[in-house]
Amino acid sequence: MRLFIAIFLPWLAFFTIGRPFAGIICLLLQITLIGWIPAAIWAAYSVSQYHTDRKIRDAMYSGRPPY
């Protein structure tokens, strides 16, 4: 769902992952039609990194051995 938001409303994706300052910068970038594509790519990449960071954090604190 966040990836869908990242493509169509890139600035909102940053607010959903707890990065409001990046969301404001993304909104300023997205105001221009040319800036929409870089904003969508940046948001999709950030959402992907957010999910990766959560998986790593969950694996580290789950109490299970890493094998």
Sequence and secondary structure as in RCSB ss.txt:
>XXXX:A:sequence
MRLFIAIFLPWLAFFTIGRPFAGIICLLLQITLIGWIPAAIWAAYSVSQYHTDRKIRDAMYSGRPPY
>XXXX:A:secstr
 HHHHHHH HHHHHHHTT HHHHHHHHHHHTSHHHHHHHHHHHHHHHHHHHHHHHHHHHHTS     
